[in-house]
């Protein structure tokens, strides 16, 4: 019996079963490795999307924008202040 998805998917029931079987055959370490790799790729895609929308932002500003969008403005502002303090400490 196939699970009901609460969201739209372009994966057929047959393809989903194959994907599940592949996951079941992987070792826990391989699942973790693949999950981390996918997570890193999604994060990179988010950075690239922010850069496309805001080409005027520096690399650090893109990171701050990512933090703002992901974790909220309060944390982003605090990280921004800390980065500026570190930068001043190194150069001042």
C-alpha positions as CSV (number, residue, x, y, z in Angstrom):
1,X,0.0,0.0,0.0
2,X,1.4,3.4,-1.1
3,X,1.5,6.3,1.4
4,X,-0.6,9.3,0.6
5,X,1.5,12.4,0.1
6,X,0.4,15.6,1.7
7,X,2.1,17.6,-1.1
8,X,2.3,17.4,-4.9
9,X,5.0,15.1,-6.3
10,X,6.2,14.2,-9.7
11,X,7.4,10.8,-8.5
12,X,5.3,7.9,-9.6
13,X,4.3,5.2,-7.1
14,X,6.6,2.7,-8.8
15,X,9.6,5.1,-8.8
16,X,8.9,5.9,-5.1
17,X,9.0,2.2,-4.3
18,X,12.4,1.8,-6.1
19,X,13.7,4.8,-4.2
20,X,12.6,3.3,-0.9
21,X,14.3,0.0,-1.7
22,X,17.5,1.8,-2.6
23,X,17.4,3.6,0.8
24,X,16.7,0.3,2.6
25,X,19.8,-1.3,1.1
26,X,22.1,1.6,2.1
27,X,24.1,1.4,5.3
28,X,23.3,4.0,7.9
29,X,26.6,5.7,7.2
30,X,25.8,5.9,3.4
31,X,22.4,7.4,4.2
32,X,24.0,10.0,6.4
33,X,26.6,10.8,3.8
34,X,24.0,11.2,1.0
35,X,21.7,13.3,3.2
36,X,24.6,15.6,4.1
37,X,25.6,16.0,0.4
38,X,22.0,16.8,-0.6
39,X,21.6,19.2,2.2
40,X,24.9,21.0,1.2
41,X,23.7,21.2,-2.4
42,X,20.3,22.7,-1.4
43,X,22.1,25.3,0.7
44,X,24.4,26.1,-2.2
45,X,21.4,26.5,-4.5
46,X,19.9,28.9,-1.9
47,X,23.1,31.0,-1.8
48,X,23.1,31.1,-5.6
49,X,19.4,32.2,-5.7
50,X,20.1,35.0,-3.3
51,X,23.1,36.1,-5.3
52,X,21.1,36.2,-8.5
53,X,18.4,38.3,-6.8
54,X,20.9,40.6,-5.1
55,X,24.0,40.8,-7.2
56,X,25.2,43.8,-5.3
57,X,25.7,41.7,-2.1
58,X,29.1,40.5,-1.0
59,X,29.7,36.9,-0.1
60,X,29.3,37.7,3.6
61,X,26.1,39.7,2.9
62,X,24.7,36.7,1.0
63,X,25.4,34.5,4.0
64,X,23.7,37.0,6.3
65,X,20.6,37.1,3.9
66,X,20.5,33.3,4.0
67,X,20.5,33.4,7.8
68,X,17.8,36.0,7.8
69,X,15.6,34.0,5.4
70,X,16.2,30.7,7.2
71,X,16.4,31.7,10.9
72,X,15.1,35.2,11.2
73,X,16.1,38.8,11.2
74,X,17.2,38.8,14.9
75,X,19.8,36.2,14.4
76,X,21.0,37.6,11.1
77,X,21.5,41.0,12.7
78,X,23.4,39.5,15.6
79,X,25.7,37.5,13.3
80,X,26.2,40.6,11.2
81,X,27.3,42.6,14.2
82,X,29.7,39.8,15.3
83,X,31.3,39.5,11.9
84,X,31.9,43.3,11.9
85,X,33.4,43.1,15.4
86,X,35.7,40.3,14.3
87,X,36.7,42.2,11.2
88,X,37.5,45.3,13.2
89,X,39.4,43.3,15.7
90,X,41.6,41.8,13.0
91,X,42.3,45.2,11.2
92,X,42.2,47.6,14.1
